[in-house]
């Protein structure tokens, strides 16, 4: 079987800003939740209540490289790039 998991670290930075700063360092990322299901074309017209938690998670969640075959040096590279990106955004 296949097991899937995610690790969520909630930060203050906007995901798009982090994605751009990571891309400049050669690190790919993915807007994990997009903008939220309620904003996807098939569901835009569906009635829904205010979704502030969904909106916040969508704006601040970013998928980073993460797989079983990553080597320690690759994990360290991603972590270092993320740290640099966060410092650059905070400045």
Secondary structure as UniProt FT lines:
FT   HELIX           15..23
FT   TURN            24..26
FT   STRAND          29..30
FT   TURN            32..35
FT   HELIX           37..39
FT   TURN            41..45
FT   HELIX           52..60
FT   STRAND          63..64
FT   TURN            68..69
FT   HELIX           72..90
//
